[in-house]
Amino acid sequence: MPAKPVPQETAVVIYTDGGCEPNPGVGGWGAVLLYGGHVKEMSGGAPDTTNNRMELTAAIEALSALKRPCRIQLYTDSEYVKRGITEWITAWKKKKWIRREGPVKNVDLWQRLDALVEKHDVEWRWVRGHTGNTYNERCDELAAAAIQVVRREGAAPVPGNRAGTRQGVEKT
């Protein structure tokens, strides 16, 4: 189903990344939102999660931060996220979130992401990780820093929810 049309001037560029050390293990995610000359950085983490959950969480948290429907270019270095939301999700929903191998993994996050995507006009783009893309590298740094915060402080929220600060540590 196509997303709702949105005005041209509401264009947002989003970069996301997530990771775990080890996988599964302590995870972190990061997102950078670019809009009209503004840059907003967000990050968070979880003590017991997977790389794929953190990749999905980064996209979910970035889209959740938007206050109104937008036209978005969302860059991810996760083929799992990009292919899942652009190719696989239609069949998953049609088959009630069951695959040949069993239930779709991370169905709770896929359903949240699907609901958010319905509000926006999202163009999904894949970017190769660790190749010098400034914003992808920044997301990787934010995710790595969030992992360190979770290791040091546990899963308690981190104060501050302003542009350029850590949004909070997600509990899963």
Secondary structure, 3 states (H helix, E strand, C coil): CCCCCCCHHHEEEEEEEEEEECCCEEEEEEEEEEECCEEEEEEEEEEEECHHHHHHHHHHHHHHCCCCCCEEEEEECCHHHHHHHHHHHHHHHHCCCEECCEECCCHHHHHHHHHHHHCCEEEEEECCCCCCCHHHHHHHHHHHHHHHHHHHHCCCCCCCCCCCCCCCCCCC
